[in-house]
């Protein structure tokens, strides 16, 4: 998913390198993205949140200038992909059903 976003930004000439993607778009160290690629690890939710907010901000700015901006639409689709990943990963981390004590037990 992250590779797809990176390639889209490069193809739109919004981002020119993995270092720039790591620092500017992911808000991380200069080698964060290359480390993710090398290790196969998933990016953190914090990094994904930074990315999606930046994508949405740029898409809004471009759409404000030109409501029919194809680039703004592509950036929104990228943001949707990132949000879906965040959502999916968040659901996976939701704890299983816990036993809920009744209010009378809690009040004691």
ZIWOVEN-V650473 format. One record per backbone hydrogen bond with DSSP energy under -1.0 kcal/mol. NH is the residue of the N-H (numbers start at 1). CO is the residue of the C=O. Records with the same first field share a line. If there is no record, write none. Layout:
BEGIN
NH=CO, CO
END
This chain:
BEGIN
5=1
6=2
7=3
8=4
9=5
10=6
11=7
12=8
13=10
14=9
15=9
21=17
22=18
23=19
24=20
26=21
28=22
32=29
35=31
36=32
37=33
38=34
39=35
40=36
48=44
49=45
50=46
51=47
52=48
53=49
54=50
55=51
56=52
57=53
58=54
59=55
60=56
61=57
62=58
63=59
64=60
65=61
66=62
69=66
73=69
74=70
75=71
76=72
77=73
78=74
79=75
80=76
81=77
82=78
83=79
84=80
85=81
86=82
87=83
88=84
89=85
90=86
91=87
92=88
106=102
107=103
END
